[in-house]
Amino acid sequence: MAKSICLSCGQHIEHPSELSGEQISCPNCGAKTQLNAPPPPSGIRIPKMKDPSVREAGASPVGPVSNRILENIEKVIVGKRPEIALALVAYFAEGHVLLEDVPGVAKTMLARALSRSVGCSFKRIQCTPDLLPSDITGSSIFNPKTTDFEFRPGPLFAQIVLADEINRATPRAQSALLEAMAERKITADGVNYDLVPPFLLIATQNPIDHDGTFPLPEAQLDRFLVRLNLGYPQMEAEISMLHRLQTRHPIDTLETVVTAQEVIDCQRAVREVHVHENVSRYIVEIMQATRQHPDLSLGGSPRASMALLRCAQSFAAMNSFDFVLPDDVKQVARHVLAHRLILRPESRLRKKNVPGTLEEILNTVPVPQVPVTPPAR
């Protein structure tokens, strides 16, 4: 199923994907409206075939580790390998993930399966309008035995944190996450606490139900490295899922396949992936194109440039290569940039959308030539 917005009444319309781009009568107001065109394909290819004629493979340790995690999570989540791989791209790039999809498509299960696979501590924050910042970061409690206040850490001190339905929390509560996301530390009662690495925040939100929600502002969306949608499973995958759930849930028997230290080593290895000057220039040219495009009122920021660079390094490392090519940048660009760009209202009336505009930019910016082997270090 796909989702569109009626141009007359502004209500959401849920419709079969094959009707995308067609003109129908709105079920809410009866007016004729144009459904959104289908979005471009995911574009993430994991694993990527190694072609010696294109470039020679390096000895990055990230590939074997990522494959173990992928195979383990697929015991729980069926038929979503590209989406799981994209979450790992963000994890190894030391970023955070925003899962935006309808209820019941395994958003929470992805976070739980990832935490079990890497053997990290896991905490869940159920966001509600009455949630306070101290409920997230922790607070000082008076101990009558010692006649002193003792700090009780909140759920944000875990290594993998799930902020479920983040847009149901107030902006005051949402802001309690920002310092941890950006600086890997928490300030409470005037004291700084460093978070235990590797730290990952996975936030979920429902894009359909907006009653009682507080939409994330652009500055907060920019803190998430990638935004992804899991979507409904294919028929055969859903049948396989039902068979697996007949006796017990697979998450109950999921074992740890990677240690936290191995993840930290992979994150360090990602930073060592070589980026040629032409690739860096290519990334900046894409950013400049988003800032100058007539259909966009907000383009990519310098933080978006850094996010795209880091994700391209992570994507190359997950495929066991130790340098980045422009194709790696194009593979992750739409997932890194789509939630950072804002379409002009007049462009929306002309049936434009952010994914289509971004695809147009990627097809327009010239792809540079890059040496197929990195320089010796």
N, C-alpha and C positions, 0 to 999 in steps of 0.2 A: 504494500500500500504506500501511496505517496501523499503529500500534503501541499495544499495551495491556499491562497488567501483571496477571497472574493473582493474585487476592486470596488464594488458598490456598497456592501455592508461591512466589509472588513473582517468577516467571520472566517474561521478556518474551515476548509473543505478537505475531507479525507476521501481519496479516490484510488482506484486501481492504477498501478504504474503505467499500464499500457495506454491509459487515457491522457497521459502527460502531453501538454502542448495543444490539446483539443479545446474547443469552445463548448461549454455546457451551461445549463440553467442552474443557478445556485440553489441548493436545497433549503437555504435559510431565507433568502429574500425573493427568489424566483428570477432575478435578473441574469442576463447573459454575461458570462465571465470567461476569461481565458485562463486555463490551467497552466501552471508553471511547466516549462520545458524540463525534460529529464536531466538530472545533473550528470556531469561527465563521470566516467568510470573511476573506481578507486585509484588505480595507478600504482599501488604498492605491489611489488613483485617480490615475494619471499619464498624460497631462496632464488637469487638471481643466477642464471647460468654463467659459468665462467668461460669466457671466450678468449683464448690466448692471443688471437689475432687483434683483439681490442686492447687488452691490457694484461699484464702479468699479475698473478695473485701474490699477495704478501702473506705474512704469517700472523695475522691478527688473531688474538685469542678470543675475540668476542663472538665469532661465528659458532663454535662448538657450544659455548655457554647458552647463547640465545636459542639454539636448536633444542637443547635439553629442556629449557623452560617452555618453549612453544609446544613440544610434544606432550609435556606434562599437563599444561593447561587445556590442551585439546581433549584430554580425557574427561573434562567437565563441560567445556563449551565446544559444540560441534559445528563445523562448517564456517568458522569465522577466523581462519588463519591470517588473512591480511590485516584484519582489525587488531588481532592480538599482537601481531608483529609490529604494527604501528605504535601500540602502547609500549612495547619493549624499546622501540627506537627512542621514544621520549624518556624512558627510564634510564637507558644507558647514556643519554645526552644530559642527564641530571635536570630534567624538566618535569612538568606536571601535566596531567591529562584531564580534559573536560569531556565527559561522556554525556551526550545530548541525544536522548531517544525516548520512545514511548515506554510505559511500564512493562515489565515482564520479559525483557529481551536479554537478561543476564548481565546487566551493568554491574550490580553489586557482586555477582558471582565472579566476574572477571577480577575484581579487586581481591576477593578472598582467595581465589585460585592462585593469583600471582604471589600473594603473601605466603601462602603455604609452599609454593614451589621454591622460593628463595630463602625460606627459613627466617623471615624477618618478623618482628612484632607487628601486630595489626590491631587497629582500633577503628571503630565506626562512630561517626557523629551524625545523629539523626537531626537534621536541621528543621526547626520549627520557629514560628514568629516569637515565641517567648524565650528562645535560646540567648544566653548572655555570653559575652566574651570570656568571662571567667570559667564558664562551663566548658570552654574549648581549651584555653591555655592552662587552667588550674588556678587555685586560690590558696591563701594562707588561712589555716584553721588553728584556733586557739587550743592548746594542749594544757588542761588543768594540772597535769602531773608535773610538767616542767615550767608552768606559768609563762609559756612563751608561744609565739605563733610559728607553726610549721607549714611549709609549702607542700601542698598536695598537687603533683603534676596532673594535668588534664590529658585527654585523649590525643592531643596534638603532639605529645612527646613520643608517640610510636614511630616506627620506621616507615610503615605504610599506613596512611590515614585515608579513610573513605568519608568524604563529606556528602552524605546522601541528600538529594534534593536541596542543593545549596541555595537555590533561588527562593526557598521558603524561609530562610533566615533573614533577619533584618540587616540593613547595611552595616549597622554597628557590630553585629556578630560576624558578618562576612569579613570585615576589616581585621578581625583577630587572626585571620589566616595569612594575611599579606606578608608580614615580617618573616614568618616561617618559610613561605614559598620563595621569597627573594633572597634571604640572608641565612637560612638554615639555623635560625636562633629564635628564641622567645624572650621577650621582656615582660616580667611580672613583678609587681611591687618594687620596681626600680632595679631589679637584678636581672642580668642577662644569663640565659641558659642555652648552651649549645645543644643542638639536636644530634642524636646518634645517626651517623650515616649507615647505609644510603637512605635518604629521606625522599619519599614520594607522596604527593597528594593527588588522589583521584576524586574528582567531584562529579556528581551526576545531577541532571536536571531534566524535567519533562517539558518538551517544547510545545505541547498541546494545551495543557491546563494552566491558565494564567491567573486563576482566582486565588487571591491571598498570597501572591508571589512578589518578590522584589528583584526585578531583572538586574543581571550583573552589568555594571557600567563598562564602557570600553577600556578604561584603564585597568580594570580587574580582569577582563577577558584577555588582555595583553599579557597577563602574568602566566597564563596557561600556554605551555609549549605547543600542544596540539589539541585539536577538538575532533572527535570522531563519533560516528554513529555505527552501532552494531547492526541495526536493521533486523527484520524478520528473517528467520532461517529458511533455507530451501526445503521443499517437501521431504526429500529423502533424509536430510539432516535432522529435521524435526521428528521424523519417525524413529531414527536412530537414537535421538535424545529420549524419547518415550520408553524405548526398550531398556536403556541404561538406568532409568529411574524406577523400574518396576519393583526392585527389591530394596534398594537404598540409594541415597544420593552419592554420586561419585566424589563429591568434595570431602565426604567423611573419610575416605580411604586415600586421599591424595597425599603423596609423600614429598619430602623435601629433596630436590635434585641439585640445588645450587646453594652455596653458602653466601652470607652477606659479604664476606671478604672477596669472593669471586666477583660479585657485582661491582664492588668498589674498584677492583682491578680492571674490570671491563670499562668502567667510566673513565679511568685514567688512560686506558688504551685508546679510547675514542678521542680524547684530547690530543693524542700523538698522531692521529691520522693526518697525513700531509694534504694541504690545500694549496694548489697552485695559484699564483697571482691572477691568472686569467679566470679561474673559478670564482675567486673573491670579487673580481670586477663584474663577472656575470651576475652574481647575487645582488650587487649594488645597482646594476642596471635594471634588474627586475623591480627592485624597490623604487627606483626613480620612475619607472613606468607606471607603478601603482599610484604614485603621488601626482602624476601628470595626466592620468587617464580622465577623459571628460565625463565618464559615467560614475566615477568614484569621488565622494566628498572627503574621504579619509583614506590615505594610503598607508603603506607599511612604515613603521618607525625604525630607528636604528636598533631597537631591541628585537624587532622582527628580523632584521638582517642577521643579528647574532644567533637568533633561534634557528633560522634557515641553515646557517653555516653548521651549527652544532648537530642538527638533525641529519644533514647530508653526511657529516662525518660518521655519525652513528649508523646510518643506513649502509654506508660502504663497509664499516667494520663488521656489521652483522653478516655481511656476505663474504667475510674473510679477506677483504682487501684493505690495504694500508694507505690508500690515497683516494681522493674524491674526483669524480668526473662530472661534467655538467648534467649528465643523465641522472645522477644521484640527486642533484638539486631539484630537477623537474619532478622526480618521483615523489618527493616529500613536500613540495612547495604548496600544493593546494590544501594539504592538511595543516600546514603551519600558518598559512596566510589567510585562509577563508574567513576565520572568525575575527581577524584584525582589520578587515576592510569594511567600509560603509558605502552603500550605494546611494546615489542621489535620488530624491523622491521622483523627479521627472523621468529618470532612467527606469525606475521601477514601473512607472506607468507605461513605458514603452516595452514592457515584458522582459526587461533585462534582469539578471540576477548576478550575485557575486561569483559563484562557481564558473558561470559562462564567461564573465568578464576576465577572471583570472586565467582561464584557459586561453582566451584571446591574447592576453599579455604574454603568456609562456610561449605561444606560437609565433609571436611577433619579435620578441627580443632575440637578436642573433646569438646562436650558440658558438662559443669560442672553441678554438683548437687547443687541446691540452696534451702534453707529452704522456705517453702511455705507461711510463715508468717514473716513479718518484726519484728525486736526487738522493744520492747516498748521504747518510747522516754520519 
